[in-house]
Amino acid sequence: MRRNLGIKLIAAGTIIGANVSAYPISHVHAEEMTILENSAELQSVKIDEFQLDQAFSPDVKGYSASVGNEIKTMNILVEKKEEAALITINGEAIESGVKTSLPLSTGNNEFEITVTNGTEVSSYKLTVVRAKNDNNQLSNLSLSNGSISFDSEKSDYHIEVKNEISELTLKPKTKADTSTVTINGATVKSGEGHEVQLPVGSTTMTIIVTAENGTKKIYTVTVVRQAQQDSSSIVTDEKKDQSEEIQPTTETSSNSSKESITPSTTESNNRGTNPIPSEAVLATSNVNSSTKNTANLGSSSATGTSETKTTANLDSLTVSNGTWSKTFSSDVYTYHVSLASDVTSLTISANAEESDADIFIEDEEISDNSTVTIGDKAKTAISVIVENDEDRKTYVLIFEKDVDEEVTTETVESIANTDTEAATVSSDTKGLEVTSETIQMNVREEKQEETASIWQKLLAFFGL
């Protein structure tokens, strides 16, 4: 737009003295001055999601803003001064006074707004910096064999597989598409599987999730592959399981209350001189402790067997080394863990089902884990105690190493007594014909064996 301003100058005659002389009048044309005003400018710029670093002015050509990662688009509305002007953003024509949605990638986003009116052109530059994603968690983790209860907030997992399983495929899935994953240093795409070979014993897999902004989170999966067993060891394991499944009950009546706990021999270990308790003894102790302040909820028979509930359970129990005899369960109290002969220490990790429960490993309270020393003993027992108010449960880990150990006199006598009983049964049954009388005698002998003390079973279980 042009504005023309004119000034006219008139030369007048001059009167000198008393005489009036007429001079010719000269006409001088006024000089035209032109003031230019740009018609290719924006009137206003508005953005819904955030504010610019300064208020918009048609004369200011550069603006910037920083936004969080959650803002993925911006809705911008621009208005022009002159109706005839045209507006483009990064070369794409837009309409004045109408909102336009533009995507925002992480990092710098440059937008050039151009206004054209005839031969006049104006440009505005807008820079929007979107923060990078900080999500470094997995949404899921699946295994080709075995199963875990995955929680994105939980970092450590422990499973046990049979000897037949020689490899395992892990399939991690990230919460954010911008995150990257590695398993034991190898890059793995989210949602795709990665195969890991499993030697016999314990194998730990480390999964690292890296967010777009560089922050990391580490998940670990420890897999214990059982050793190959021959037929004789399978039979031994079955006997172990049978002896450990013995669960005592507390019987009450109106006239008397009977509780029977068999005495145990002392067996020294590197943490003290306490004997290694049997599963049944532990079960009795745990049942008694959990029923201190618990009323009987009902009886299942005329003997009045009481049903109890405890809040002193372990949710998980893991060790940093060794092969477990069986998978952990909160209601099983004794576990055997085979160790290499050169293992001198390991870490025990335990978590209670109740958050306010206290956990003690060898009488030392722990918050998460404890490192214990394993001596040169064939068997070492470590106790893990859970206490919650009046409830108390004791779990025992029996670590077994293939080392030579001095046999005490007491152990020899126990072995001799066991051998004598076995020899007596053998001599009584020699030469008997297979008759109904023989069968009845065998049944009586089996009943006598079943009524033997729990401790005798435990001695046989430990091979003593």
C-alpha positions as CSV (number, residue, x, y, z in Angstrom):
1,M,0.0,0.0,0.0
2,R,1.4,3.5,-0.9
3,R,0.5,6.8,0.7
4,N,1.3,10.1,-1.3
5,L,1.9,13.3,0.6
6,G,2.4,16.6,-1.4
7,I,3.5,20.1,-0.3
8,K,3.0,23.1,-2.6
9,L,5.3,26.2,-2.4
10,I,4.1,29.6,-3.8
11,A,6.5,32.4,-4.6
12,A,4.9,35.7,-3.8
13,G,5.9,39.2,-5.0
14,T,8.0,41.4,-2.7
15,I,7.1,44.8,-1.8
16,I,10.2,47.1,-1.6
17,G,9.8,50.5,-0.1
18,A,6.9,52.5,-1.2
19,N,7.0,51.2,-4.8
20,V,5.3,48.1,-5.6
21,S,7.1,46.0,-8.2
22,A,5.6,43.0,-9.7
23,Y,7.9,40.1,-10.1
24,P,7.0,37.1,-12.1
25,I,5.6,34.4,-9.9
26,S,7.5,31.1,-10.2
27,H,5.6,27.9,-9.5
28,V,7.6,25.2,-7.7
29,H,6.1,21.7,-7.8
30,A,6.0,19.9,-4.4
31,E,8.3,16.8,-4.0
32,E,6.3,13.6,-3.5
33,M,7.4,11.4,-0.5
34,T,6.3,7.8,-0.5
35,I,6.0,5.8,2.9
36,L,5.8,2.0,2.2
37,E,3.8,-0.4,4.5
38,N,4.2,-4.2,4.1
39,S,1.0,-5.9,3.2
40,A,2.5,-9.5,3.4
41,E,2.5,-9.9,7.1
42,L,0.7,-12.0,9.7
43,Q,-1.8,-10.5,12.0
44,S,-1.6,-13.2,14.7
45,V,-0.4,-16.8,15.6
46,K,-2.0,-19.0,18.1
47,I,-1.1,-22.6,19.3
48,D,-3.5,-24.7,21.4
49,E,-1.0,-27.0,23.1
50,F,1.7,-24.6,24.4
51,Q,2.9,-21.0,24.6
52,L,5.7,-19.5,22.5
53,D,8.7,-18.0,24.1
54,Q,7.3,-14.5,23.5
55,A,4.1,-12.9,22.5
56,F,3.5,-12.7,18.8
57,S,4.2,-9.4,16.9
58,P,4.1,-9.0,13.1
59,D,7.5,-7.4,13.2
60,V,9.2,-10.3,15.1
61,K,10.1,-13.0,12.7
62,G,11.5,-15.8,15.0
63,Y,9.9,-17.9,17.8
64,S,10.6,-21.1,19.8
65,A,9.0,-23.4,22.4
66,S,10.0,-26.6,24.3
67,V,7.4,-29.3,25.0
68,G,7.2,-32.7,26.7
69,N,7.3,-36.0,24.9
70,E,3.6,-36.6,25.4
71,I,2.8,-33.7,23.0
72,K,2.9,-35.4,19.6
73,T,1.0,-32.7,17.5
74,M,0.3,-29.0,17.6
75,N,-2.8,-27.2,16.3
76,I,-1.8,-23.8,14.9
77,L,-4.0,-20.9,13.8
78,V,-2.6,-18.0,11.8
79,E,-4.3,-14.9,10.5
80,K,-3.1,-12.6,7.7
81,K,-3.4,-8.8,7.5
82,E,-4.5,-8.5,3.8
83,E,-7.2,-10.5,2.3
84,A,-5.2,-11.1,-0.9
85,A,-2.2,-12.5,0.8
86,L,-1.4,-16.3,0.7
87,I,0.1,-18.3,3.6
88,T,2.2,-21.5,3.5
89,I,3.9,-23.6,6.2
90,N,6.9,-25.5,5.0
91,G,5.6,-25.0,1.5
92,E,2.1,-26.3,2.1
93,A,-0.7,-23.8,1.6
94,I,-3.0,-23.2,4.6
95,E,-6.1,-21.1,5.2
96,S,-6.0,-18.0,7.3
97,G,-8.1,-18.2,10.5
98,V,-8.5,-22.0,10.3
99,K,-6.6,-24.4,12.7
100,T,-4.0,-26.7,11.1
101,S,-2.7,-29.8,12.8
102,L,1.0,-30.5,12.5
103,P,3.0,-33.5,13.8
104,L,5.9,-33.2,16.2
105,S,8.8,-35.6,16.2
106,T,11.3,-35.9,19.1
107,G,14.0,-33.3,19.0
108,N,13.9,-30.1,16.9
109,N,10.9,-29.3,14.7
110,E,11.4,-26.4,12.3
111,F,8.4,-24.6,10.7
112,E,8.8,-21.8,8.2
113,I,5.6,-19.7,7.7
114,T,5.6,-17.6,4.5
115,V,3.2,-14.8,3.6
116,T,3.0,-13.7,-0.1
117,N,1.0,-10.7,-1.5
118,G,1.9,-9.9,-5.0
119,T,5.6,-9.2,-5.1
120,E,5.8,-8.8,-1.3
121,V,7.0,-11.7,0.8
122,S,7.5,-12.2,4.6
123,S,8.8,-15.2,6.4
124,Y,8.4,-16.3,10.1
125,K,10.5,-19.1,11.7
126,L,9.0,-21.3,14.5
127,T,11.2,-23.9,16.3
128,V,9.5,-26.5,18.6
129,V,11.7,-28.9,20.6
130,R,9.9,-32.1,21.8
131,A,11.6,-34.1,24.6
132,K,12.7,-37.7,24.0
133,N,10.8,-40.6,25.5
134,D,12.0,-41.7,28.9
135,N,10.1,-45.1,29.1
136,N,12.6,-47.9,29.6
137,Q,10.2,-50.7,30.7
138,L,9.0,-53.9,29.2
139,S,5.3,-54.5,28.8
140,N,5.7,-58.3,28.6
141,L,8.3,-61.1,28.7
142,S,7.4,-64.6,27.5
143,L,9.4,-67.8,27.6
144,S,9.3,-70.8,25.2
145,N,9.6,-73.2,28.2
146,G,8.5,-72.5,31.8
147,S,6.5,-69.5,32.9
148,I,6.9,-66.4,34.9
149,S,4.3,-63.9,36.4
150,F,5.7,-60.8,34.7
151,D,5.5,-57.4,36.2
152,S,7.2,-54.4,34.5
153,E,8.2,-53.1,37.9
154,K,9.8,-56.4,39.0
155,S,13.4,-56.9,37.8
156,D,14.4,-60.4,38.9
157,Y,12.9,-63.8,37.9
158,H,13.8,-67.4,38.7
159,I,12.6,-70.5,37.0
160,E,13.6,-74.2,36.9
161,V,13.4,-76.5,33.8
162,K,13.9,-80.2,33.3
163,N,17.1,-81.6,31.9
164,E,15.5,-82.2,28.6
165,I,15.3,-78.4,28.0
166,S,18.7,-77.4,26.5
167,E,17.6,-74.0,25.1
168,L,15.2,-71.3,25.9
169,T,13.7,-68.5,23.7
170,L,12.9,-65.2,25.4
171,K,10.5,-62.7,23.7
172,P,10.6,-59.2,25.2
173,K,8.0,-56.5,24.4
174,T,8.7,-52.8,25.2
175,K,6.1,-50.4,26.4
176,A,7.5,-47.6,24.1
177,D,8.2,-48.2,20.4
178,T,11.2,-45.9,20.7
179,S,13.0,-48.1,23.3
180,T,15.7,-50.7,22.3
181,V,16.4,-54.1,23.9
182,T,19.5,-56.3,24.3
183,I,19.7,-59.8,25.8
184,N,23.2,-60.7,27.0
185,G,24.6,-58.0,24.8
186,A,22.7,-59.0,21.6
187,T,20.2,-56.5,20.1
188,V,16.7,-57.9,19.9
189,K,13.7,-56.3,18.3
190,S,10.6,-55.7,20.5
191,G,8.2,-58.6,20.2
192,E,10.7,-61.0,18.6
193,G,12.4,-64.0,20.2
194,H,16.0,-64.6,21.2
195,E,17.4,-68.1,21.8
196,V,19.7,-68.8,24.7
197,Q,21.5,-72.2,25.3
198,L,21.1,-73.7,28.7
199,P,23.9,-75.7,30.2
200,V,23.2,-77.9,33.2
201,G,22.9,-75.8,36.4
202,S,22.2,-72.1,36.7
203,T,22.2,-69.6,33.8
204,T,21.4,-65.9,34.2
205,M,20.1,-63.8,31.2
206,T,20.4,-60.1,31.4
207,I,17.9,-58.0,29.5
208,I,18.6,-54.2,29.2
209,V,15.9,-51.8,28.0
210,T,17.2,-48.4,26.8
211,A,14.8,-45.5,26.5
212,E,15.0,-43.0,23.7
213,N,16.5,-40.5,26.1
214,G,19.3,-43.0,27.1
215,T,18.0,-44.1,30.5
216,K,18.3,-47.9,31.1
217,K,16.4,-50.6,33.1
218,I,17.8,-54.1,33.7
219,Y,15.8,-57.3,34.0
220,T,17.4,-60.7,34.9
221,V,16.0,-64.2,34.4
222,T,17.8,-67.0,36.2
223,V,17.1,-70.5,34.8
224,V,18.2,-73.6,36.6
225,R,18.4,-76.7,34.3
226,Q,18.2,-79.9,36.3
227,A,21.0,-82.5,36.0
228,Q,20.4,-85.7,34.1
229,Q,19.2,-88.5,36.4
230,D,19.7,-92.2,36.2
231,S,17.0,-94.7,37.3
232,S,18.5,-95.1,40.8
233,S,18.6,-91.3,41.5
234,I,15.0,-91.0,40.3
235,V,13.9,-93.6,42.9
236,T,15.9,-91.8,45.6
237,D,14.2,-88.5,44.6
238,E,10.8,-90.1,44.8
239,K,11.6,-91.3,48.4
240,K,12.8,-87.8,49.2
241,D,9.5,-86.3,48.0
242,Q,7.5,-88.9,49.9
243,S,9.3,-88.2,53.2
244,E,9.0,-84.4,52.7
245,E,5.3,-84.6,52.0
246,I,4.5,-85.8,55.5
247,Q,2.4,-83.1,57.0
248,P,1.6,-83.6,60.8
249,T,-1.8,-82.5,62.2
250,T,-2.6,-81.3,65.7
251,E,-5.3,-83.5,67.2
252,T,-7.4,-82.3,70.1
253,S,-10.2,-83.8,72.2
254,S,-12.2,-82.9,75.2
255,N,-10.1,-85.0,77.5
256,S,-6.5,-84.7,76.2
257,S,-4.2,-82.9,73.7
258,K,-1.4,-84.9,72.0
259,E,1.6,-83.5,70.2
260,S,4.5,-85.7,69.2
261,I,7.8,-84.6,67.9
262,T,10.6,-87.1,67.3
263,P,14.0,-86.3,68.7
264,S,16.8,-85.4,66.3
265,T,20.5,-86.1,66.3
266,T,23.0,-83.2,66.1
267,E,24.7,-82.6,62.8
268,S,27.2,-79.8,62.7
269,N,27.4,-77.3,59.9
270,N,29.5,-74.3,59.1
271,R,26.8,-71.9,60.6
272,G,26.5,-73.6,63.9
273,T,25.8,-76.9,65.6
274,N,22.0,-77.0,65.0
275,P,20.7,-80.3,63.4
276,I,19.2,-80.2,60.0
277,P,15.4,-80.5,60.7
278,S,13.1,-82.7,58.7
279,E,10.2,-81.4,56.6
280,A,7.7,-82.8,59.1
281,V,9.4,-81.2,62.1
282,L,9.3,-77.8,60.3
283,A,5.7,-78.3,59.4
284,T,4.8,-79.0,63.0
285,S,6.7,-75.9,64.1
286,N,5.1,-73.7,61.5
287,V,1.6,-75.0,62.2
288,N,2.0,-74.4,66.0
289,S,3.4,-70.9,65.5
290,S,0.6,-69.9,63.1
291,T,-2.1,-71.1,65.5
292,K,-0.9,-69.2,68.6
293,N,-3.6,-66.5,68.3
294,T,-5.8,-68.1,65.7
295,A,-9.2,-69.5,66.6
296,N,-10.3,-72.9,65.2
297,L,-12.3,-72.3,62.1
298,G,-13.9,-75.7,62.1
299,S,-13.1,-79.4,62.2
300,S,-12.9,-81.8,59.3
301,S,-13.4,-85.0,61.4
302,A,-14.2,-86.3,64.9
303,T,-10.6,-85.7,65.9
304,G,-11.0,-82.0,65.6
305,T,-8.3,-81.2,63.0
306,S,-8.0,-77.4,63.0
307,E,-7.7,-75.2,59.9
308,T,-5.2,-72.4,60.1
309,K,-4.1,-69.5,58.1
310,T,-0.8,-67.7,58.3
311,T,0.5,-64.4,57.1
312,A,4.2,-65.4,57.4
313,N,4.7,-66.9,53.9
314,L,7.5,-66.4,51.4
315,D,6.5,-65.2,48.0
316,S,9.9,-66.1,46.4
317,L,13.2,-67.7,47.4
318,T,16.3,-67.7,45.2
319,V,20.0,-68.4,45.4
320,S,22.8,-67.1,43.2
321,N,24.3,-70.5,42.6
322,G,23.4,-74.2,42.6
323,T,20.8,-76.6,41.3
324,W,17.5,-77.0,43.2
325,S,15.9,-80.3,43.9
326,K,12.4,-78.8,43.1
327,T,10.6,-75.6,42.3
328,F,9.9,-73.2,45.2
329,S,6.5,-73.3,46.8
330,S,5.4,-71.2,49.8
331,D,4.0,-74.2,51.6
332,V,7.1,-76.4,51.2
333,Y,9.7,-75.8,53.9
334,T,12.8,-77.8,52.9
335,Y,14.9,-77.6,49.7
336,H,18.0,-79.3,48.6
337,V,20.5,-77.3,46.5
338,S,23.4,-79.1,44.8
339,L,26.6,-77.0,44.7
340,A,30.0,-77.4,43.0
341,S,32.8,-78.3,45.4
342,D,34.6,-75.0,44.9
343,V,31.6,-72.8,45.9
344,T,32.5,-71.0,49.1
345,S,29.7,-68.3,49.3
346,L,26.5,-67.4,47.6
347,T,23.6,-64.8,47.9
348,I,20.1,-65.8,49.1
349,S,17.2,-63.5,48.1
350,A,13.8,-63.8,49.8
351,N,10.6,-61.8,49.5
352,A,7.6,-62.2,51.8
353,E,3.9,-62.3,50.6
354,E,3.0,-59.6,53.1
355,S,4.9,-56.3,52.8
356,D,5.1,-55.7,56.5
357,A,6.5,-59.2,57.3
358,D,10.1,-59.5,58.6
359,I,12.7,-61.9,57.1
360,F,15.7,-63.3,58.9
361,I,18.5,-65.4,57.3
362,E,20.4,-67.2,60.1
363,D,18.9,-64.8,62.7
364,E,20.0,-61.7,60.7
365,E,17.1,-59.5,59.5
366,I,17.4,-58.7,55.8
367,S,15.5,-56.3,53.5
368,D,16.2,-58.1,50.2
369,N,19.1,-60.6,50.2
370,S,22.0,-61.8,52.3
371,T,25.4,-63.3,51.3
372,V,26.3,-66.5,53.3
373,T,29.5,-68.5,53.6
374,I,29.4,-72.2,52.6
375,G,32.1,-74.3,54.3
376,D,33.7,-77.5,53.1
377,K,30.8,-79.6,54.4
378,A,28.9,-82.3,52.6
379,K,25.7,-80.7,53.9
380,T,25.1,-77.1,55.1
381,A,21.7,-76.0,56.4
382,I,20.7,-72.3,56.2
383,S,17.4,-71.2,57.8
384,V,15.1,-68.5,56.4
385,I,12.5,-67.3,58.9
386,V,9.5,-65.2,58.2
387,E,7.7,-63.3,61.0
388,N,4.5,-61.3,60.8
389,D,3.1,-60.2,64.2
390,E,2.5,-63.6,66.0
391,D,2.9,-65.7,62.9
392,R,6.2,-67.4,62.1
393,K,7.5,-69.8,59.4
394,T,10.9,-71.4,58.9
395,Y,12.2,-72.5,55.6
396,V,15.5,-74.5,55.3
397,L,17.9,-74.6,52.4
398,I,20.2,-77.7,52.6
399,F,23.3,-77.1,50.4
400,E,25.0,-80.3,49.3
401,K,28.6,-80.6,48.0
402,D,30.5,-83.6,46.8
403,V,33.3,-83.4,49.4
404,D,34.9,-85.8,51.8
405,E,33.7,-85.2,55.3
406,E,34.7,-86.9,58.6
407,V,32.1,-89.3,59.9
408,T,31.3,-88.9,63.6
409,T,30.7,-91.8,66.0
410,E,27.1,-90.8,66.3
411,T,26.7,-91.0,62.5
412,V,28.4,-94.5,62.5
413,E,26.0,-95.7,65.2
414,S,23.0,-94.4,63.3
415,I,24.2,-96.1,60.1
416,A,24.8,-99.4,62.0
417,N,21.4,-99.3,63.6
418,T,19.8,-98.8,60.2
419,D,21.8,-101.6,58.6
420,T,20.9,-103.9,61.5
421,E,17.2,-103.3,61.0
422,A,17.5,-103.8,57.3
423,A,19.5,-107.1,57.9
424,T,16.9,-108.4,60.3
425,V,14.0,-107.8,57.9
426,S,16.1,-109.5,55.1
427,S,17.0,-112.6,57.3
428,D,13.3,-113.0,58.4
429,T,12.1,-113.2,54.8
430,K,14.8,-115.5,53.4
431,G,13.5,-118.8,52.0
432,L,9.8,-118.1,52.5
433,E,7.4,-119.5,50.0
434,V,5.0,-117.2,48.3
435,T,1.9,-118.2,50.3
436,S,-1.0,-116.2,51.8
437,E,0.8,-116.5,55.1
438,T,4.0,-115.0,53.5
439,I,2.0,-112.2,52.0
440,Q,0.4,-111.4,55.4
441,M,3.8,-111.4,57.0
442,N,5.1,-109.0,54.3
443,V,2.2,-106.7,54.9
444,R,2.9,-106.7,58.7
445,E,6.5,-105.9,57.9
446,E,5.5,-103.0,55.6
447,K,3.2,-101.6,58.3
448,Q,6.1,-101.8,60.8
449,E,8.3,-99.9,58.4
450,E,5.6,-97.2,57.9
451,T,5.3,-96.7,61.7
452,A,9.0,-96.1,62.1
453,S,10.0,-92.7,63.4
454,I,10.2,-89.7,61.1
455,W,13.8,-89.3,62.1
456,Q,14.7,-92.7,60.7
457,K,13.2,-91.8,57.4
458,L,15.1,-88.5,57.5
459,L,18.4,-90.5,58.1
460,A,17.6,-92.7,55.1
461,F,16.7,-89.6,53.1
462,F,20.1,-88.0,53.8
463,G,21.8,-91.3,53.1
464,L,23.2,-91.6,56.6
